[in-house]
Amino acid sequence: MPFLAIPFPTIDPVLVEFGPFAIRWYALAYIAGLLLGWRLMRRIVARDALWGVQKRPGLIDIDDFVVWATLGTILGGRLGYVLFYAPEYYVQNPLDALAVWSGGMSFHGGFLGVVAAMVLFAWRRGLPLWTLFDLAGIVAPIGLFFGRIANFINGELWGRVSDVPWAMVFPDAGPQPRHPSQLYEAALEGIVLFTVVLLIALRFKGLRRPGLIAGTFALGYGLARSVAELFRMPDAHIGFLASGLTMGIVLSVPMILAGLYAILRALRNPPAAPLPAKNAQAGTETAK
């Protein structure tokens, strides 16, 4: 092992184990992302100063939507992994596609699953779809951050071989030091992207332009993931694609294009007028 390589801080992927029952860091990452995202969405919905006269979800809608988002994330993430990353294996072993506990989730699949959940939820509740997209775009980086930290704890999805001073030797990746690409993604897809979308929502009242925050999230994630892919090793059973691209980059291109479309669409339309001061208290009561 090269002298400058940092030993991987071995952490048991299982936090607590009771016989056959185990609580894993990866599961806690999903739970933390969903709970913190739910709390933040409730606070944003209740802040009248961020909104215009457009219709918005109430707090009960947000509480109910969490269940839909959870199912969309899990089902979409698993189905996306099966279809995008290992279709040949699961064609031969179809029952394994149901074994979510064995690992294998795709963010792009989870993204599509949540989008489908939001479309159905907005239709059933008569809510503005783009506004729901915006709220999800604000909180999604929270889940991404915790998910990437869990990837790091599990010692999976490691980076390419490198001689940078902070390179690490991962337990199952051979003796060569590698980029801790999971931490790069936690920083870019989590901290940086969250800061950007929250700034647009709070400072620039982005919720008054439906689709602006959602577009910023999609564009920002696509760019952040594409940059991180330059340091991350592609899945061994897929490898590099044409021109040195990876599956992560290829799947991020539609998100970048969709994000640009949403941003341009939002900027073409005039922002919603701010709530009149006399209606501010009424708006808060409606949100409750």
VOPAGU-2260 file (C-alpha; in pm, 1 decimal, decimal comma):
REM VOPAGU-2260
SITE   aa  ch    i         X         Y         Z
SITE  MET   A    0       0,0       0,0       0,0
SITE  PRO   A    1     148,2     339,3     -96,1
SITE  PHE   A    2     266,0     547,8     197,3
SITE  LEU   A    3      25,4     834,8     129,4
SITE  ALA   A    4    -286,3     619,3     103,0
SITE  ILE   A    5    -539,4     671,0     381,0
SITE  PRO   A    6    -669,0     349,0     540,6
SITE  PHE   A    7   -1040,5     305,3     492,0
SITE  PRO   A    8   -1222,7     371,8     821,2
SITE  THR   A    9   -1389,7      34,7     851,5
SITE  ILE   A   10   -1743,5      73,6     983,6
SITE  ASP   A   11   -1982,9    -217,6    1020,9
SITE  PRO   A   12   -2264,2    -169,7     762,0
SITE  VAL   A   13   -2500,1    -312,5    1025,7
SITE  LEU   A   14   -2564,8     -63,7    1305,1
SITE  VAL   A   15   -2768,2    -292,1    1531,6
SITE  GLU   A   16   -2848,2    -660,6    1498,1
SITE  PHE   A   17   -3105,7    -865,7    1689,3
SITE  GLY   A   18   -3088,0   -1223,7    1567,1
SITE  PRO   A   19   -3216,3   -1227,4    1207,4
SITE  PHE   A   20   -3323,8    -862,4    1234,7
SITE  ALA   A   21   -3063,3    -600,8    1142,5
SITE  ILE   A   22   -3068,5    -223,2    1110,5
SITE  ARG   A   23   -2828,5    -109,9     839,5
SITE  TRP   A   24   -2678,4     230,5     781,6
SITE  TYR   A   25   -2819,6     226,6     428,1
SITE  ALA   A   26   -3173,8     186,8     558,2
SITE  LEU   A   27   -3115,9     463,7     810,4
SITE  ALA   A   28   -2997,1     689,0     527,8
SITE  TYR   A   29   -3330,0     646,0     348,2
SITE  ILE   A   30   -3524,5     702,7     670,4
SITE  ALA   A   31   -3323,5    1013,1     762,9
SITE  GLY   A   32   -3362,8    1159,5     414,8
SITE  LEU   A   33   -3738,0    1104,3     411,1
SITE  LEU   A   34   -3800,3    1233,5     764,6
SITE  LEU   A   35   -3585,1    1544,8     729,4
SITE  GLY   A   36   -3726,0    1612,9     383,7
SITE  TRP   A   37   -4080,9    1580,3     518,7
SITE  ARG   A   38   -4012,2    1822,2     802,7
SITE  LEU   A   39   -3853,4    2077,3     569,8
SITE  MET   A   40   -4140,9    2055,5     320,5
SITE  ARG   A   41   -4387,7    2123,9     600,3
SITE  ARG   A   42   -4195,2    2431,4     710,0
SITE  ILE   A   43   -4168,6    2566,6     356,6
SITE  VAL   A   44   -4538,8    2514,0     283,3
SITE  ALA   A   45   -4628,8    2707,2     598,4
SITE  ARG   A   46   -4413,5    3011,2     514,7
SITE  ASP   A   47   -4644,0    3250,4     332,7
SITE  ALA   A   48   -4363,8    3490,7     240,7
SITE  LEU   A   49   -4220,2    3230,9       1,2
SITE  TRP   A   50   -4540,2    3189,0    -194,6
SITE  GLY   A   51   -4752,6    3385,3    -433,0
SITE  VAL   A   52   -5123,5    3366,7    -488,1
SITE  GLN   A   53   -5091,5    3029,5    -663,6
SITE  LYS   A   54   -5241,2    2716,2    -512,6
SITE  ARG   A   55   -5008,1    2517,2    -291,1
SITE  PRO   A   56   -5027,0    2189,1     -97,7
SITE  GLY   A   57   -5142,7    2194,2     262,5
SITE  LEU   A   58   -4966,0    2027,9     551,7
SITE  ILE   A   59   -5196,7    1726,6     534,8
SITE  ASP   A   60   -5107,4    1685,7     167,7
SITE  ILE   A   61   -4738,2    1686,3     257,9
SITE  ASP   A   62   -4793,1    1425,7     530,6
SITE  ASP   A   63   -4972,9    1196,3     286,4
SITE  PHE   A   64   -4726,6    1255,5       5,6
SITE  VAL   A   65   -4437,7    1115,2     211,8
SITE  VAL   A   66   -4590,2     766,6     181,6
SITE  TRP   A   67   -4621,8     803,7    -196,1
SITE  ALA   A   68   -4266,5     935,0    -224,9
SITE  THR   A   69   -4130,2     645,8     -18,2
SITE  LEU   A   70   -4295,6     385,3    -239,9
SITE  GLY   A   71   -4188,6     568,1    -554,7
SITE  THR   A   72   -3828,7     587,5    -436,2
SITE  ILE   A   73   -3799,2     221,6    -336,9
SITE  LEU   A   74   -3989,8      68,7    -628,9
SITE  GLY   A   75   -3842,9     303,9    -887,4
SITE  GLY   A   76   -3491,5     273,2    -750,6
SITE  ARG   A   77   -3500,6    -104,3    -756,4
SITE  LEU   A   78   -3667,6    -131,2   -1095,4
SITE  GLY   A   79   -3420,7     121,4   -1236,0
SITE  TYR   A   80   -3126,6     -83,9   -1113,5
SITE  VAL   A   81   -3272,4    -400,4   -1262,1
SITE  LEU   A   82   -3337,9    -239,7   -1601,7
SITE  PHE   A   83   -3037,9      -7,7   -1630,8
SITE  TYR   A   84   -2754,6    -195,7   -1466,4
SITE  ALA   A   85   -2817,9    -571,9   -1467,3
SITE  PRO   A   86   -3104,4    -668,4   -1702,1
SITE  GLU   A   87   -2938,4    -990,3   -1823,0
SITE  TYR   A   88   -2892,9   -1123,0   -1469,9
SITE  TYR   A   89   -3250,0   -1051,2   -1362,7
SITE  VAL   A   90   -3396,2   -1201,4   -1679,0
SITE  GLN   A   91   -3232,3   -1526,5   -1570,6
SITE  ASN   A   92   -3310,9   -1472,5   -1199,6
SITE  PRO   A   93   -3641,1   -1279,9   -1193,7
SITE  LEU   A   94   -3718,6   -1348,4    -826,9
SITE  ASP   A   95   -3394,6   -1177,1    -724,4
SITE  ALA   A   96   -3538,9    -851,3    -857,8
SITE  LEU   A   97   -3763,6    -847,8    -549,3
SITE  ALA   A   98   -3472,2    -887,4    -307,3
SITE  VAL   A   99   -3432,4    -516,8    -225,1
SITE  TRP   A  100   -3249,9    -606,7      96,5
SITE  SER   A  101   -2962,9    -758,1    -103,8
SITE  GLY   A  102   -2864,2    -417,3    -245,0
SITE  GLY   A  103   -2887,1    -257,3    -584,7
SITE  MET   A  104   -3069,5      75,5    -617,2
SITE  SER   A  105   -3053,3     332,2    -897,4
SITE  PHE   A  106   -3098,0     702,1    -828,8
SITE  HIS   A  107   -3223,3     763,0   -1181,0
SITE  GLY   A  108   -3481,7     488,1   -1134,3
SITE  GLY   A  109   -3580,6     630,0    -796,7
SITE  PHE   A  110   -3612,3     972,3    -957,3
SITE  LEU   A  111   -3851,8     837,3   -1220,2
SITE  GLY   A  112   -4043,5     649,7    -950,1
SITE  VAL   A  113   -4092,4     966,3    -745,4
SITE  VAL   A  114   -4194,4    1162,1   -1056,4
SITE  ALA   A  115   -4460,6     899,1   -1129,0
SITE  ALA   A  116   -4577,3     915,7    -765,5
SITE  MET   A  117   -4600,0    1295,5    -782,2
SITE  VAL   A  118   -4799,2    1288,4   -1106,7
SITE  LEU   A  119   -5052,9    1048,5    -957,2
SITE  PHE   A  120   -5066,7    1228,2    -622,6
SITE  ALA   A  121   -5113,9    1572,6    -780,4
SITE  TRP   A  122   -5388,7    1435,2   -1004,5
SITE  ARG   A  123   -5576,0    1272,8    -714,3
SITE  ARG   A  124   -5551,4    1580,4    -490,9
SITE  GLY   A  125   -5597,5    1844,7    -759,5
SITE  LEU   A  126   -5260,7    2001,8    -677,1
SITE  PRO   A  127   -5031,0    2195,2    -914,0
SITE  LEU   A  128   -4778,8    1940,8   -1039,9
SITE  TRP   A  129   -4488,5    2180,1   -1096,6
SITE  THR   A  130   -4520,8    2312,7    -741,7
SITE  LEU   A  131   -4499,3    1958,7    -607,7
SITE  PHE   A  132   -4193,2    1903,5    -826,9
SITE  ASP   A  133   -4036,4    2215,9    -676,9
SITE  LEU   A  134   -4092,0    2103,1    -318,8
SITE  ALA   A  135   -3939,5    1764,2    -395,7
SITE  GLY   A  136   -3644,4    1934,9    -565,2
SITE  ILE   A  137   -3567,5    2128,6    -248,3
SITE  VAL   A  138   -3551,4    1825,3     -20,2
SITE  ALA   A  139   -3411,3    1558,5    -254,0
SITE  PRO   A  140   -3045,6    1657,2    -194,3
SITE  ILE   A  141   -3090,3    1569,8     173,1
SITE  GLY   A  142   -3159,0    1206,9      84,8
SITE  LEU   A  143   -2877,2    1206,9    -169,8
SITE  PHE   A  144   -2630,0    1325,3      92,7
SITE  PHE   A  145   -2720,4    1054,8     342,4
SITE  GLY   A  146   -2733,0     791,3      69,5
SITE  ARG   A  147   -2379,2     868,3     -47,4
SITE  ILE   A  148   -2251,0     864,8     309,9
SITE  ALA   A  149   -2407,6     520,5     347,1
SITE  ASN   A  150   -2233,9     410,5      24,8
SITE  PHE   A  151   -1904,6     520,8     180,6
SITE  ILE   A  152   -1973,0     336,6     506,1
SITE  ASN   A  153   -2054,9      22,8     307,2
SITE  GLY   A  154   -1727,6      57,9     113,6
SITE  GLU   A  155   -1911,7      40,8    -219,8
SITE  LEU   A  156   -1922,4     247,8    -538,0
SITE  TRP   A  157   -1560,5     348,1    -486,0
SITE  GLY   A  158   -1356,9     572,9    -712,9
SITE  ARG   A  159   -1086,5     522,3    -970,9
SITE  VAL   A  160    -722,9     456,9    -884,7
SITE  SER   A  161    -550,6     777,4    -777,8
SITE  ASP   A  162    -239,7     915,0    -609,6
SITE  VAL   A  163    -406,4    1218,0    -448,2
SITE  PRO   A  164    -311,3    1256,8     -78,7
SITE  TRP   A  165    -663,4    1167,4      34,3
SITE  ALA   A  166    -691,2     848,9    -173,1
SITE  MET   A  167    -812,8     545,0      18,4
SITE  VAL   A  168    -768,5     170,4      -5,0
SITE  PHE   A  169   -1116,5      18,2       1,7
SITE  PRO   A  170   -1150,2    -334,0     147,1
SITE  ASP   A  171   -1297,1    -500,3    -162,8
SITE  ALA   A  172   -1132,9    -287,1    -432,2
SITE  GLY   A  173    -781,6    -430,8    -434,2
SITE  PRO   A  174    -457,9    -287,8    -291,2
SITE  GLN   A  175    -449,7      33,9    -493,5
SITE  PRO   A  176    -561,0     366,3    -340,8
SITE  ARG   A  177    -870,4     519,7    -496,9
SITE  HIS   A  178   -1073,1     838,3    -497,9
SITE  PRO   A  179   -1337,1     836,5    -220,6
SITE  SER   A  180   -1589,8     927,1    -488,3
SITE  GLN   A  181   -1883,3     862,6    -255,7
SITE  LEU   A  182   -1774,8    1166,3     -53,3
SITE  TYR   A  183   -1739,2    1374,1    -369,6
SITE  GLU   A  184   -2097,3    1286,9    -458,0
SITE  ALA   A  185   -2218,6    1357,4    -104,4
SITE  ALA   A  186   -2064,6    1704,2    -132,5
SITE  LEU   A  187   -2179,7    1784,6    -488,4
SITE  GLU   A  188   -2518,7    1613,2    -505,0
SITE  GLY   A  189   -2595,7    1676,9    -140,2
SITE  ILE   A  190   -2441,6    1984,7      20,0
SITE  VAL   A  191   -2377,0    2203,2    -286,2
SITE  LEU   A  192   -2703,3    2122,8    -463,5
SITE  PHE   A  193   -2906,8    2165,4    -144,3
SITE  THR   A  194   -2748,2    2505,6     -86,0
SITE  VAL   A  195   -2833,7    2617,3    -440,0
SITE  VAL   A  196   -3199,7    2508,2    -443,1
SITE  LEU   A  197   -3262,1    2636,2     -90,2
SITE  LEU   A  198   -3109,0    2972,3    -182,1
SITE  ILE   A  199   -3337,7    2998,7    -485,5
SITE  ALA   A  200   -3640,0    2912,0    -271,7
SITE  LEU   A  201   -3566,4    3139,6      23,6
SITE  ARG   A  202   -3367,5    3427,5    -118,5
SITE  PHE   A  203   -3512,3    3458,9    -467,1
SITE  LYS   A  204   -3866,7    3332,1    -394,3
SITE  GLY   A  205   -3830,7    3062,3    -658,2
SITE  LEU   A  206   -4155,7    2893,6    -558,9
SITE  ARG   A  207   -4342,8    3178,5    -725,7
SITE  ARG   A  208   -4209,3    3049,4   -1058,7
SITE  PRO   A  209   -4335,7    2688,3   -1068,4
SITE  GLY   A  210   -4076,9    2455,7   -1217,3
SITE  LEU   A  211   -3772,6    2676,6   -1154,1
SITE  ILE   A  212   -3649,0    2488,4    -849,0
SITE  ALA   A  213   -3733,2    2147,3    -995,1
SITE  GLY   A  214   -3542,7    2237,7   -1311,5
SITE  THR   A  215   -3246,9    2362,8   -1110,3
SITE  PHE   A  216   -3237,5    2038,6    -914,6
SITE  ALA   A  217   -3254,0    1819,3   -1226,7
SITE  LEU   A  218   -2989,2    2024,6   -1406,5
SITE  GLY   A  219   -2769,7    2047,2   -1097,2
SITE  TYR   A  220   -2789,6    1676,7   -1022,6
SITE  GLY   A  221   -2714,1    1581,1   -1381,7
SITE  LEU   A  222   -2405,7    1803,4   -1386,3
SITE  ALA   A  223   -2289,1    1700,9   -1038,3
SITE  ARG   A  224   -2329,2    1330,5   -1115,8
SITE  SER   A  225   -2149,0    1368,0   -1447,9
SITE  VAL   A  226   -1853,6    1537,0   -1276,7
SITE  ALA   A  227   -1844,4    1272,5   -1002,5
SITE  GLU   A  228   -1849,0     997,0   -1265,7
SITE  LEU   A  229   -1507,7    1119,6   -1384,0
SITE  PHE   A  230   -1366,0     996,5   -1051,3
SITE  ARG   A  231   -1592,8     698,4    -986,7
SITE  MET   A  232   -1535,7     346,3   -1113,9
SITE  PRO   A  233   -1822,1     223,9   -1331,1
SITE  ASP   A  234   -2000,8     -94,7   -1231,8
SITE  ALA   A  235   -1775,5    -391,5   -1305,8
SITE  HIS   A  236   -2038,8    -577,1   -1510,8
SITE  ILE   A  237   -2096,9    -271,3   -1731,6
SITE  GLY   A  238   -1760,5     -96,2   -1748,6
SITE  PHE   A  239   -1695,8     202,7   -1969,9
SITE  LEU   A  240   -1921,9     273,2   -2264,9
SITE  ALA   A  241   -1832,7     435,0   -2597,2
SITE  SER   A  242   -1591,3     730,7   -2579,2
SITE  GLY   A  243   -1513,9     654,8   -2215,4
SITE  LEU   A  244   -1862,7     744,3   -2097,3
SITE  THR   A  245   -2028,2     565,0   -1806,5
SITE  MET   A  246   -2386,9     460,1   -1753,9
SITE  GLY   A  247   -2418,9     728,0   -1485,8
SITE  ILE   A  248   -2329,0    1000,9   -1735,4
SITE  VAL   A  249   -2558,4     862,4   -2005,5
SITE  LEU   A  250   -2853,6     852,4   -1764,0
SITE  SER   A  251   -2777,3    1206,1   -1645,0
SITE  VAL   A  252   -2808,7    1360,8   -1991,9
SITE  PRO   A  253   -3192,6    1339,7   -1998,7
SITE  MET   A  254   -3201,9    1498,3   -1653,5
SITE  ILE   A  255   -2986,2    1788,4   -1771,7
SITE  LEU   A  256   -3209,7    1844,0   -2074,1
SITE  ALA   A  257   -3528,1    1817,0   -1867,0
SITE  GLY   A  258   -3384,0    2059,0   -1614,0
SITE  LEU   A  259   -3301,6    2315,1   -1881,5
SITE  TYR   A  260   -3651,8    2283,6   -2024,2
SITE  ALA   A  261   -3813,1    2335,1   -1682,6
SITE  ILE   A  262   -3596,8    2638,8   -1605,4
SITE  LEU   A  263   -3666,6    2804,9   -1942,2
SITE  ARG   A  264   -4037,6    2729,6   -1908,1
SITE  ALA   A  265   -4047,9    2882,1   -1559,0
SITE  LEU   A  266   -3860,0    3196,2   -1665,6
SITE  ARG   A  267   -4086,1    3251,9   -1966,7
SITE  ASN   A  268   -4392,3    3274,9   -1743,3
SITE  PRO   A  269   -4445,2    3570,9   -1507,5
SITE  PRO   A  270   -4398,0    3492,2   -1137,8
SITE  ALA   A  271   -4704,0    3458,2    -919,0
SITE  ALA   A  272   -4797,8    3778,8    -740,2
SITE  PRO   A  273   -4703,1    3786,3    -372,1
SITE  LEU   A  274   -4972,2    3717,5    -117,3
SITE  PRO   A  275   -5143,6    4037,0       1,6
SITE  ALA   A  276   -5047,3    4122,5     357,8
SITE  LYS   A  277   -5406,8    4095,3     474,4
SITE  ASN   A  278   -5424,7    3735,4     346,2
SITE  ALA   A  279   -5099,4    3618,1     502,3
SITE  GLN   A  280   -5266,9    3486,2     816,6
SITE  ALA   A  281   -5534,2    3315,2     608,1
SITE  GLY   A  282   -5264,9    3151,2     399,9
SITE  THR   A  283   -5098,8    3010,8     709,5
SITE  GLU   A  284   -5427,1    2866,6     829,1
SITE  THR   A  285   -5483,7    2707,0     488,3
SITE  ALA   A  286   -5138,6    2548,8     503,8
SITE  LYS   A  287   -5218,5    2397,8     840,1
